[in-house]
Amino acid sequence: MSDTRILIIGANGQLGSVLTVALKEKFGADNVIASDLFKKDDFEGQFEIIDATDIEVIQKTVDQYNITQIYHLAAILSANGEKNPLRTWEINMKTLFNVFEVARLSGVEKVFYPSSIAVFGDNAPQDETSQTAYLDPATVYGISKAAGENWAQYYYMRYGLDVRSVRYPGVIGYQSLPGGGTTDYAVDIYHKAVLGEEFSCFLNEDEVLPMIFMEDAIRATLELMDAPKEAIKVRTSYNLAGTSFSPAEIVASIRKIYPDFKVKYEPDFRQDIAAKWPRTIDDSAARQDWNWKPEYDLDAMTATMIEKLKEQYNVQ
Ligand SMILES: NC(=O)c1ccc[n+]([C@@H]2O[C@H](COP(=O)([O-])OP(=O)(O)OC[C@H]3O[C@@H](n4cnc5c(N)ncnc54)[C@H](O)[C@@H]3O)[C@@H](O)[C@H]2O)c1
């Protein structure tokens, strides 16, 4: 029997829904409590409705279930965040402070807090962006993540709270739909390909961004949280890389399976966000400290995405 009792905040989302399944498999369904603003009709398992801007409801849930680890995934993402910057700041920071405060005051052992490649801006090199590259994010989302990382380190140094974090690249998976980020196109494109529809891409065809396949992103999360405390040398957030590619490259990969797949390019405001982000990431600190190694390259990801989506849509 595991003594670990997990609360996931933002469990309905693209990452949260898949991470919930993985954590249940690892720790047992009885030890995992999912939460979000509402419960999905088809959700099976323990679930609490939590608006993470409300500290009391988080506290009550942590007490009720004797929670030892919190995975705090709730956030307003990069593209959606630009629609209402002050509200994005308010939600992203308030939920984070609430989680950190409850965690430290209740003796929660570990907290997972995802950051993002959106923390980098104009003054970071865009190729092999290093762990310690300058952070001058251009979106409110990136600003909130850069601040959040520093608060993570502060809570570790000041209170000994064991917060662990990775800067996820764009996450690509078949299990769930993305939640309003700048890399969403790389999920949507596979759905269109499998359905035999034309895809309209909101980025330029040569805009290279760092991405990661869902399986790798989840495994990174579990491996980081499993690592011995003394191995975790970066207390802000670890750079994490999967594979980098442009829309043109993902299209070429898809056309190996669907040669007639049609795409048009209609860049919008998300192209401006992407243009300031890294193209490739140096994740050597994660590789060194907790043995991180991605498994999926672009073609492996394409093959799995198409196979799984064909099953989901029941098409040949
Ligand atoms: N998906 C990516 O490509 C990516 C990349 C980098 C970082 N991240 C980070 O990973 C985390 C999860 O991302 P995701 O893609 O699953 O996001 P998502 O938008 O799909 O899911 C976020 C979830 O948080 C919930 N939420 C929003 N406000 C809330 C509140 N006040 N209280 C409780 N729940 C609330 C939403 O209902 C949603 O289910 C986020 O912190 C995000 O910044 C994601």
The ligand as an SDF file (V2000), in Angstrom:
LIG
                    3D

 44 48  0  0  0  0  0  0  0  0999 V2000
   -0.1430   21.7400  -22.8150 N   0  0  0  0  0  0  0  0  0  0  0  0
    1.0300   22.2950  -23.0600 C   0  0  0  0  0  0  0  0  0  0  0  0
    1.5140   22.2420  -24.1850 O   0  0  0  0  0  0  0  0  0  0  0  0
    1.7860   22.9680  -21.9420 C   0  0  0  0  0  0  0  0  0  0  0  0
    3.0510   23.4920  -22.1960 C   0  0  0  0  0  0  0  0  0  0  0  0
    3.7400   24.1290  -21.1760 C   0  0  0  0  0  0  0  0  0  0  0  0
    3.1910   24.2050  -19.9100 C   0  0  0  0  0  0  0  0  0  0  0  0
    1.9460   23.6820  -19.6730 N   0  0  0  0  0  0  0  0  0  0  0  0
    1.3800   23.8290  -18.3320 C   0  0  0  0  0  0  0  0  0  0  0  0
    0.8430   22.5960  -17.8800 O   0  0  0  0  0  0  0  0  0  0  0  0
   -0.3330   22.8470  -17.1060 C   0  0  0  0  0  0  0  0  0  0  0  0
   -1.4810   22.0550  -17.6820 C   0  0  0  0  0  0  0  0  0  0  0  0
   -1.6590   22.4480  -19.0280 O   0  0  0  0  0  0  0  0  0  0  0  0
   -2.8440   21.8950  -19.9310 P   0  0  0  0  0  0  0  0  0  0  0  0
   -2.3710   21.9730  -21.3220 O   0  0  0  0  0  0  0  0  0  0  0  0
   -3.3580   20.6380  -19.3960 O   0  0  0  0  0  0  0  0  0  0  0  0
   -3.9100   23.0650  -19.7340 O   0  0  0  0  0  0  0  0  0  0  0  0
   -5.4830   23.0400  -19.9870 P   0  0  0  0  0  0  0  0  0  0  0  0
   -5.9170   24.4200  -20.2780 O   0  0  0  0  0  0  0  0  0  0  0  0
   -5.8320   21.9520  -20.9380 O   0  0  0  0  0  0  0  0  0  0  0  0
   -6.0250   22.6110  -18.5510 O   0  0  0  0  0  0  0  0  0  0  0  0
   -5.9990   23.4700  -17.4440 C   0  0  0  0  0  0  0  0  0  0  0  0
   -7.1100   23.0550  -16.5160 C   0  0  0  0  0  0  0  0  0  0  0  0
   -7.1160   23.9630  -15.4120 O   0  0  0  0  0  0  0  0  0  0  0  0
   -8.4640   24.1970  -15.0740 C   0  0  0  0  0  0  0  0  0  0  0  0
   -8.5810   25.4780  -14.3530 N   0  0  0  0  0  0  0  0  0  0  0  0
   -8.5040   26.7320  -14.8540 C   0  0  0  0  0  0  0  0  0  0  0  0
   -8.7010   27.6300  -13.8710 N   0  0  0  0  0  0  0  0  0  0  0  0
   -8.8740   26.9230  -12.7310 C   0  0  0  0  0  0  0  0  0  0  0  0
   -9.1030   27.2780  -11.3860 C   0  0  0  0  0  0  0  0  0  0  0  0
   -9.2210   28.5540  -10.9950 N   0  0  0  0  0  0  0  0  0  0  0  0
   -9.2150   26.2820  -10.4630 N   0  0  0  0  0  0  0  0  0  0  0  0
   -9.1280   24.9820  -10.8360 C   0  0  0  0  0  0  0  0  0  0  0  0
   -8.9190   24.5850  -12.1020 N   0  0  0  0  0  0  0  0  0  0  0  0
   -8.7920   25.5480  -13.0400 C   0  0  0  0  0  0  0  0  0  0  0  0
   -9.2190   24.2150  -16.3910 C   0  0  0  0  0  0  0  0  0  0  0  0
  -10.5970   23.9520  -16.1840 O   0  0  0  0  0  0  0  0  0  0  0  0
   -8.5040   23.1170  -17.1600 C   0  0  0  0  0  0  0  0  0  0  0  0
   -9.1520   21.8720  -17.0420 O   0  0  0  0  0  0  0  0  0  0  0  0
   -0.5600   24.3540  -17.1190 C   0  0  0  0  0  0  0  0  0  0  0  0
   -0.0210   24.9140  -15.9500 O   0  0  0  0  0  0  0  0  0  0  0  0
    0.2350   24.8070  -18.3180 C   0  0  0  0  0  0  0  0  0  0  0  0
    0.6750   26.1150  -18.1640 O   0  0  0  0  0  0  0  0  0  0  0  0
    1.2360   23.0790  -20.6730 C   0  0  0  0  0  0  0  0  0  0  0  0
  1  2  1  0
  2  3  2  0
  2  4  1  0
  4  5  1  0
  4 44  2  0
  5  6  2  0
  6  7  1  0
  7  8  2  0
  8  9  1  0
  8 44  1  0
  9 10  1  0
  9 42  1  0
 10 11  1  0
 11 12  1  0
 11 40  1  0
 12 13  1  0
 13 14  1  0
 14 15  2  0
 14 16  1  0
 14 17  1  0
 17 18  1  0
 18 19  2  0
 18 20  1  0
 18 21  1  0
 21 22  1  0
 22 23  1  0
 23 24  1  0
 23 38  1  0
 24 25  1  0
 25 26  1  0
 25 36  1  0
 26 27  1  0
 26 35  1  0
 27 28  2  0
 28 29  1  0
 29 30  1  0
 29 35  2  0
 30 31  1  0
 30 32  2  0
 32 33  1  0
 33 34  2  0
 34 35  1  0
 36 37  1  0
 36 38  1  0
 38 39  1  0
 40 41  1  0
 40 42  1  0
 42 43  1  0
M  CHG  2   8   1  16  -1
M  END
$$$$
